[in-house]
């Protein structure tokens, strides 16, 4: 191998090693310089923030003084003078309350905590619609009574009222064949339901039924709310239906004032009395006949009958003495008994004849088997002479009705400063006598009367 070539290769190898070592030293030195510079810059930044970025504070300044320009100040003075000269009461800028001293005590109010009833409201008659609106200044503004007056159409009789009592005859005669039977009476109730539905919400009303007795939906007139209307129609619904014909007992009793009564039928007197007691200003009646109200016995009649019996006893002393002598010696014969065969009876279905007033409703009878029955016979003693009976007081006439209700009117209307009620009447397929009675009754109370032969 050539020695020159070998030396060249050795020199080249040494040269490469020297060059590589230099590169490594320069790279290490550059890295140290670069990272040192970064640390120096970071230190300078932190130190500058500590010394130069101090905490900010806010110092409050007093509010600027308010000042008025000459023209604005002059206007304010004029406004102040006008306010002082105004007729309005002066108002303090603020209200100050101080505690009362211990020496001041309120007087004791001795009053029974009961509902206060007053006749103030009925004195103000509403004008319909929504009223005047401005009120009276005391809380009883006329606008509050605007909806109280209600219009009605009672079987063709039109009118207005704010305390309406509807009196309905539920006697058996109202469902007789010539009036359409039970179906015809259902149409009557439907028409009354229409009257109830048409009442304004602010009106007052009540339903009173009558036959041999009388009963009311409520003890007093109630507000015509939808709930009360529904309850009133349900109250009327059950009368003169299958198994419930007529009315023999009710929640109303005859009045303790006026002309005394002793029973009867078609007791319009009890129903009218209840309407008067409840202060109705409008009374609507539907009936098919004249009321039969038996007069009660008065104290004068009792005294007269007692004097009559005393006179009869004096005149019949001999007959009374003979009767007493016979009874002293009378020996009744022993009672006798016999056994009798009762034949069987077949079941009987109810008759299909129409209902009649005063007649019991035929319910039929069940089958009865044949049987033996013991019958006892007892001999009667001598008959005792009987004094004359008390004379029958009779029944009310229209004059009695007027007299009775004049007494009620004086107590429940005139005594309270109210006008008497207006009475409207409907004669439903009514006879001549009942027609005349209801017509005169309505005229006496400034109402109208109408006879209706049939209701569709």
C-alpha positions as CSV (number, residue, x, y, z in Angstrom):
1,X,0.0,0.0,0.0
2,X,1.2,3.5,-0.8
3,X,2.5,5.3,2.4
4,X,1.2,8.6,1.2
5,X,-2.2,7.3,0.8
6,X,-2.1,5.9,4.3
7,X,-1.1,9.2,5.8
8,X,-3.8,11.0,3.9
9,X,-6.4,8.7,5.4
10,X,-5.1,9.2,8.9
11,X,-5.1,13.0,8.5
12,X,-8.7,12.9,7.2
13,X,-9.8,10.8,10.2
14,X,-8.2,13.1,12.7
15,X,-9.8,16.1,10.9
16,X,-13.2,14.7,11.2
17,X,-12.9,14.1,14.9
18,X,-11.7,17.7,15.5
19,X,-14.6,19.1,13.5
20,X,-17.2,17.0,15.4
21,X,-15.9,18.1,18.8
22,X,-16.0,21.8,17.8
23,X,-19.6,21.5,16.7
24,X,-20.6,19.9,20.0
25,X,-18.9,22.6,22.0
26,X,-20.5,25.5,20.0
27,X,-24.0,23.9,20.3
28,X,-23.6,23.5,24.1
29,X,-22.4,27.1,24.5
30,X,-25.4,28.5,22.3
31,X,-27.9,26.6,24.4
32,X,-26.5,28.0,27.7
33,X,-26.6,31.6,26.3
34,X,-30.2,31.2,25.0
35,X,-31.7,29.8,28.3
36,X,-29.8,32.4,30.3
37,X,-31.3,35.2,28.3
38,X,-34.8,33.8,28.9
39,X,-34.3,33.6,32.6
40,X,-33.0,37.2,32.6
41,X,-36.0,38.5,30.7
42,X,-38.5,36.7,33.1
43,X,-36.8,38.1,36.1
44,X,-36.9,41.7,34.7
45,X,-40.7,41.2,34.0
46,X,-41.5,40.0,37.5
47,X,-39.5,42.8,39.2
48,X,-41.1,45.5,37.0
49,X,-44.7,44.3,38.0
50,X,-43.8,44.4,41.7
51,X,-42.6,48.0,41.5
52,X,-44.8,49.6,38.9
53,X,-48.2,47.8,39.0
54,X,-49.6,49.1,42.3
55,X,-53.2,48.5,43.7
56,X,-55.8,51.0,42.3
57,X,-58.0,52.9,44.8
58,X,-61.1,55.0,44.4
59,X,-61.7,58.2,46.3
60,X,-65.3,59.3,46.7
61,X,-66.1,62.9,45.9
62,X,-68.9,64.8,47.6
63,X,-72.1,65.3,45.4
64,X,-72.2,68.5,43.5
65,X,-74.2,71.3,45.0
66,X,-77.6,71.8,43.4
67,X,-78.2,75.2,42.1
68,X,-81.1,76.8,40.2
69,X,-80.8,79.1,37.4
70,X,-82.7,82.4,38.0
71,X,-85.6,81.5,35.7
72,X,-86.1,78.0,37.1
73,X,-86.0,79.3,40.7
74,X,-88.7,81.9,39.9
75,X,-91.0,79.2,38.4
76,X,-90.6,76.9,41.4
77,X,-91.7,79.8,43.7
78,X,-94.8,80.5,41.6
79,X,-95.8,76.8,41.7
80,X,-95.4,76.8,45.5
81,X,-97.6,79.9,45.9
82,X,-100.3,78.4,43.7
83,X,-100.4,75.1,45.7
84,X,-100.8,77.1,48.9
85,X,-103.7,79.1,47.5
86,X,-105.4,76.0,46.1
87,X,-108.7,74.7,47.7
88,X,-107.3,71.2,48.0
89,X,-106.3,70.1,51.5
90,X,-102.6,70.5,52.2
91,X,-100.7,67.3,52.4
92,X,-97.9,66.6,54.8
93,X,-94.7,65.3,53.0
94,X,-94.8,62.2,55.2
95,X,-97.1,60.6,57.8
96,X,-95.8,60.2,61.3
97,X,-97.4,57.8,63.8
98,X,-96.9,58.1,67.5
99,X,-97.9,55.6,70.1
100,X,-100.9,56.6,72.3
101,X,-100.3,57.2,75.9
102,X,-101.2,54.6,78.5
103,X,-103.9,56.9,79.9
104,X,-106.1,56.7,76.8
105,X,-108.4,53.7,76.7
106,X,-111.1,52.8,74.1
107,X,-114.7,52.4,75.4
108,X,-116.1,48.9,75.6
109,X,-118.6,48.2,72.8
110,X,-121.4,46.1,74.1
111,X,-123.0,44.5,71.1
112,X,-124.2,41.0,70.4
113,X,-122.1,39.6,67.5
114,X,-125.1,38.7,65.3
115,X,-125.9,39.4,61.7
116,X,-127.3,42.9,61.3
117,X,-130.5,42.9,59.4
118,X,-131.7,46.1,57.8
119,X,-134.4,47.2,55.5
120,X,-132.1,49.7,53.8
121,X,-131.4,47.8,50.7
122,X,-134.9,47.1,49.5
123,X,-135.6,50.9,49.6
124,X,-133.4,51.5,46.6
125,X,-135.0,50.2,43.5
126,X,-132.5,49.4,40.7
127,X,-132.8,51.0,37.3
128,X,-131.7,48.0,35.4
129,X,-128.6,47.6,33.4
130,X,-125.5,48.5,35.3
131,X,-127.0,51.3,37.4
132,X,-125.8,54.9,37.8
133,X,-122.2,53.8,38.6
134,X,-121.3,56.7,40.7
135,X,-122.8,55.4,44.0
136,X,-124.0,57.2,47.0
137,X,-120.6,57.8,48.5
138,X,-121.2,55.5,51.5
139,X,-120.6,52.1,49.9
140,X,-124.2,51.5,48.8
141,X,-123.9,52.9,45.3
142,X,-126.9,52.4,43.1
143,X,-124.8,50.5,40.7
144,X,-124.7,47.7,43.2
145,X,-128.4,47.1,42.7
146,X,-128.4,47.3,39.0
147,X,-128.6,43.5,38.4
148,X,-131.1,42.9,41.2
149,X,-134.2,43.6,39.0
150,X,-135.1,40.7,36.8
151,X,-137.5,40.5,33.9
152,X,-139.8,37.4,33.7
153,X,-142.3,35.9,31.3
154,X,-144.8,33.9,33.4
155,X,-147.0,32.0,31.0
156,X,-147.4,35.2,28.9
157,X,-147.5,37.7,31.8
158,X,-144.4,39.9,31.6
159,X,-143.0,42.0,34.4
160,X,-140.1,42.8,36.6
161,X,-139.1,42.2,40.2
162,X,-136.1,41.8,42.5
163,X,-137.7,39.5,45.2
164,X,-139.8,37.0,43.3
165,X,-141.9,34.2,44.9
166,X,-143.3,31.6,42.5
167,X,-146.3,29.8,44.0
168,X,-147.2,26.5,42.3
169,X,-150.3,24.4,42.8
170,X,-149.3,20.7,43.2
171,X,-152.7,19.3,44.1
172,X,-154.0,16.1,42.4
173,X,-156.4,18.1,40.3
174,X,-153.5,19.6,38.4
175,X,-152.8,16.2,36.8
176,X,-156.4,15.3,36.0
177,X,-157.1,14.1,32.4
178,X,-158.7,17.3,31.3
179,X,-155.4,19.1,32.0
180,X,-153.2,16.6,30.2
181,X,-152.5,14.2,33.0
182,X,-149.0,13.8,34.4
183,X,-147.4,14.7,31.1
184,X,-149.4,17.9,30.9
185,X,-148.2,18.8,34.4
186,X,-144.6,18.1,33.3
187,X,-145.0,20.8,30.7
188,X,-146.2,23.2,33.5
189,X,-143.0,22.5,35.4
190,X,-140.9,23.0,32.3
191,X,-142.4,26.4,31.8
192,X,-141.7,27.3,35.4
193,X,-138.1,26.1,34.9
194,X,-137.8,28.6,32.1
195,X,-138.9,31.4,34.4
196,X,-136.2,30.3,36.9
197,X,-133.5,30.1,34.3
198,X,-134.2,33.6,33.0
199,X,-133.8,35.2,36.4
200,X,-130.8,37.6,36.7
201,X,-127.9,36.5,38.9
202,X,-128.6,39.4,41.3
203,X,-132.3,38.7,41.7
204,X,-133.8,37.0,44.8
205,X,-136.4,34.2,44.4
206,X,-138.1,31.2,46.1
207,X,-140.4,28.4,45.0
208,X,-143.4,27.5,47.2
209,X,-145.7,24.6,46.4
210,X,-149.2,24.1,47.9
211,X,-152.0,21.5,47.9
212,X,-153.5,20.2,51.2
213,X,-150.3,21.6,52.8
214,X,-147.5,23.9,51.6
215,X,-143.8,23.6,51.4
216,X,-141.0,26.0,50.4
217,X,-137.7,25.4,48.5
218,X,-135.9,27.6,51.1
219,X,-137.0,29.3,54.3
220,X,-136.3,32.7,52.7
221,X,-135.7,34.1,49.2
222,X,-132.2,33.3,47.9
223,X,-129.9,34.8,45.2
224,X,-130.6,33.4,41.7
225,X,-127.2,31.8,41.3
226,X,-126.8,28.9,38.9
227,X,-126.5,26.5,41.8
228,X,-129.7,27.8,43.5
229,X,-131.6,27.6,40.2
230,X,-130.6,24.0,39.7
231,X,-131.6,23.1,43.3
232,X,-135.0,24.9,42.9
233,X,-135.8,23.0,39.7
234,X,-134.8,19.7,41.4
235,X,-137.1,20.6,44.3
236,X,-140.1,21.1,41.9
237,X,-139.2,18.1,39.8
238,X,-140.5,15.4,42.2
239,X,-144.1,16.8,42.6
240,X,-147.0,15.1,40.9
241,X,-144.9,12.2,39.6
242,X,-145.7,8.5,39.9
243,X,-146.3,7.6,43.5
244,X,-146.0,11.3,44.7
245,X,-149.3,12.9,43.8
246,X,-150.5,15.9,45.8
247,X,-149.1,17.2,49.0
248,X,-150.4,16.3,52.5
249,X,-147.6,17.7,54.7
250,X,-145.0,20.4,54.3
251,X,-142.4,22.6,56.0
252,X,-144.8,25.6,56.2
253,X,-147.4,26.2,58.8
254,X,-150.4,28.6,58.9
255,X,-149.7,32.1,60.2
256,X,-150.1,32.9,63.9
257,X,-151.7,36.2,63.0
258,X,-154.7,37.0,60.9
259,X,-157.7,34.8,60.5
260,X,-157.3,31.4,62.1
261,X,-157.7,28.3,59.9
262,X,-158.6,24.6,60.4
263,X,-157.3,22.8,57.4
264,X,-158.6,22.6,53.9
265,X,-157.3,22.0,50.4
266,X,-155.5,24.1,47.8
267,X,-153.8,26.0,50.7
268,X,-152.9,29.1,48.8
269,X,-153.3,30.9,52.0
270,X,-150.2,29.2,53.5
271,X,-148.2,29.8,50.4
272,X,-149.1,33.5,50.1
273,X,-148.4,34.0,53.8
274,X,-144.9,32.6,53.4
275,X,-144.3,34.9,50.4
276,X,-145.5,37.9,52.5
277,X,-143.3,36.9,55.4
278,X,-140.2,36.7,53.1
279,X,-140.9,40.2,51.8
280,X,-141.5,39.3,48.2
281,X,-142.2,42.3,46.0
282,X,-143.5,40.1,43.1
283,X,-145.7,37.0,43.6
284,X,-146.5,34.7,40.7
285,X,-149.3,32.1,41.2
286,X,-150.4,29.2,39.0
287,X,-153.5,27.2,40.2
288,X,-156.5,25.4,38.8
289,X,-159.2,26.2,41.4
290,X,-160.3,28.3,44.3
291,X,-158.7,27.6,47.7
292,X,-160.8,25.8,50.2
293,X,-159.6,27.1,53.5
294,X,-161.7,26.1,56.5
295,X,-162.2,28.8,59.1
296,X,-160.9,28.2,62.5
297,X,-163.1,28.6,65.5
298,X,-162.8,32.0,67.2
299,X,-162.9,32.6,70.9
300,X,-166.3,34.4,70.5
301,X,-167.7,31.3,68.7
302,X,-166.4,29.0,71.5
303,X,-168.1,31.2,74.1
304,X,-171.3,31.4,72.2
305,X,-171.4,27.6,71.8
306,X,-170.7,27.1,75.6
307,X,-173.7,29.4,76.4
308,X,-175.8,27.3,73.9
309,X,-174.9,24.1,75.6
310,X,-175.7,25.5,79.1
311,X,-179.1,26.6,77.8
312,X,-179.7,23.1,76.2
313,X,-178.8,21.3,79.5
314,X,-181.4,23.4,81.4
315,X,-184.0,22.6,78.8
316,X,-183.2,18.9,78.8
317,X,-182.7,18.2,82.5
318,X,-185.5,15.6,82.5
319,X,-184.0,13.6,79.6
320,X,-180.5,13.8,81.1
321,X,-181.8,12.5,84.5
322,X,-183.7,9.6,82.8
323,X,-180.5,8.6,80.9
324,X,-178.5,8.7,84.2
325,X,-181.1,6.4,85.8
326,X,-181.0,3.9,82.9
327,X,-177.2,3.7,83.0
328,X,-177.3,3.1,86.8
329,X,-179.5,0.0,86.3
330,X,-178.3,-1.1,82.9
331,X,-176.9,-4.6,82.7
332,X,-175.3,-5.3,79.3
333,X,-176.0,-8.7,77.9
334,X,-173.0,-11.0,77.5
335,X,-171.1,-10.7,74.3
336,X,-171.6,-13.3,71.7
337,X,-169.1,-14.6,69.2
338,X,-169.4,-16.4,65.9
339,X,-166.9,-18.0,63.5
340,X,-167.2,-16.7,59.9
341,X,-165.5,-18.0,56.8
342,X,-163.9,-15.3,54.7
343,X,-163.7,-16.5,51.0
344,X,-160.4,-15.9,49.1
345,X,-159.9,-12.8,47.1
346,X,-157.9,-12.5,43.9
347,X,-155.2,-9.9,43.4
348,X,-156.5,-6.7,41.8
349,X,-154.5,-4.4,39.6
350,X,-154.7,-0.6,40.0
351,X,-157.5,1.1,38.0
352,X,-156.4,3.1,35.0
353,X,-158.9,5.9,35.6
354,X,-157.6,9.4,35.8
355,X,-156.7,11.1,39.1
356,X,-159.4,13.0,40.9
357,X,-159.1,15.6,43.6
358,X,-160.3,14.2,47.0
359,X,-160.1,10.6,45.9
360,X,-157.5,8.2,47.1
361,X,-155.2,6.9,44.5
362,X,-156.0,3.3,43.7
363,X,-152.9,1.2,44.3
364,X,-154.6,-2.2,43.7
365,X,-154.6,-5.0,46.2
366,X,-152.8,-8.3,46.7
367,X,-154.4,-11.8,46.7
368,X,-155.9,-12.8,50.0
369,X,-156.5,-16.6,50.7
370,X,-159.7,-17.8,52.3
371,X,-159.7,-17.9,56.1
372,X,-161.9,-18.2,59.2
373,X,-162.5,-15.1,61.3
374,X,-164.1,-14.7,64.7
375,X,-166.7,-11.8,65.0
376,X,-167.8,-10.6,68.4
377,X,-171.2,-8.9,69.0
378,X,-171.8,-6.6,72.0
379,X,-175.2,-5.2,72.9
380,X,-175.3,-1.3,73.1
381,X,-176.6,0.6,76.0
382,X,-179.2,3.5,76.0
383,X,-178.2,6.4,73.8
384,X,-177.2,9.6,75.6
385,X,-178.9,12.8,74.6
386,X,-176.4,15.0,72.7
387,X,-176.1,18.8,72.9
388,X,-176.2,20.8,69.7
389,X,-172.9,20.8,67.8
390,X,-170.9,23.9,67.2
391,X,-171.8,25.6,64.0
392,X,-169.5,25.1,61.1
393,X,-167.5,28.3,60.7
394,X,-167.4,27.7,56.9
395,X,-164.6,28.4,54.5
396,X,-162.8,31.6,53.5
397,X,-164.2,33.9,51.0
398,X,-162.3,36.5,49.0
399,X,-163.2,39.0,51.7
400,X,-161.6,36.8,54.3
401,X,-158.5,36.5,52.1
402,X,-158.2,40.2,51.7
403,X,-158.8,40.8,55.4
404,X,-156.1,38.2,56.3
405,X,-153.5,39.6,54.0
406,X,-154.2,43.2,54.9
407,X,-153.1,42.2,58.4
408,X,-149.9,40.6,57.0
409,X,-149.3,43.5,54.7
410,X,-149.5,45.9,57.7
411,X,-146.9,43.9,59.5
412,X,-144.4,42.9,56.8
413,X,-144.7,45.8,54.4
414,X,-146.3,49.0,55.7
415,X,-144.6,48.5,59.1
416,X,-141.2,48.5,57.3
417,X,-141.9,51.3,54.9
418,X,-142.3,49.0,51.9
419,X,-144.9,49.0,49.1
420,X,-147.3,46.0,49.0
421,X,-146.3,43.2,46.6
422,X,-147.6,42.8,43.1
423,X,-149.5,39.6,42.5
424,X,-149.8,38.0,39.1
425,X,-152.0,34.8,38.6
426,X,-152.4,32.1,36.0
427,X,-155.6,30.0,36.0
428,X,-154.7,26.6,34.6
429,X,-157.8,25.0,33.0
430,X,-159.6,26.6,35.9
431,X,-163.3,26.5,36.7
432,X,-165.5,29.6,36.7
433,X,-165.5,30.1,40.5
434,X,-161.7,29.8,40.7
435,X,-161.2,32.0,37.7
436,X,-163.2,34.8,39.3
437,X,-161.3,34.4,42.6
438,X,-157.8,34.6,41.1
439,X,-158.7,37.4,38.8
440,X,-160.0,39.6,41.7
441,X,-157.0,38.7,43.9
442,X,-154.6,39.8,41.2
443,X,-156.5,43.0,40.6
444,X,-156.5,43.9,44.3
445,X,-152.7,43.7,44.3
446,X,-152.2,45.6,41.0
447,X,-151.2,42.5,39.1
448,X,-152.5,40.8,36.0
449,X,-154.5,37.6,35.5
450,X,-154.6,35.2,32.6
451,X,-156.5,31.9,32.1
452,X,-154.6,29.2,30.3
453,X,-156.6,26.2,29.0
454,X,-153.6,24.1,27.8
455,X,-149.9,24.3,27.9
456,X,-147.9,23.0,25.0
